[in-house]
């Protein structure tokens, strides 16, 4: 019976610590996030811990419908140059597609 109480106490102590660690990982840059998360069991991050809630909190933006998109610069697909969003403002419409084609 004593081991059950100790196990419950251990879980109660580890849960907030692991949740805070997961939040710290999610707040990293995408590259660093991926490097760390490849070592974290998905069942732990997204099943046992509140990974989805932490993700939504960490990635919650402040833009509203109709707001101007923040400026950014990306490499071209062939890495021969860069494309900046602000260079297209007022010139032509820009469509941003996020996702995977695989």
Residue pairs with C-beta under 8 A, 6 or more apart in sequence:
15 49
18 44
18 49
19 49
19 50
19 54
22 40
22 45
22 49
22 51
22 54
23 54
23 57
23 58
25 33
25 36
25 37
25 40
26 33
26 51
26 54
26 55
26 58
26 59
27 58
28 36
37 45
45 51
46 52
63 69
63 70
69 85
69 96
71 84
71 85
71 86
72 84
72 85
73 82
73 83
73 84
73 85
74 82
74 83
75 81
75 82
75 83
76 82
76 83
85 94
88 94
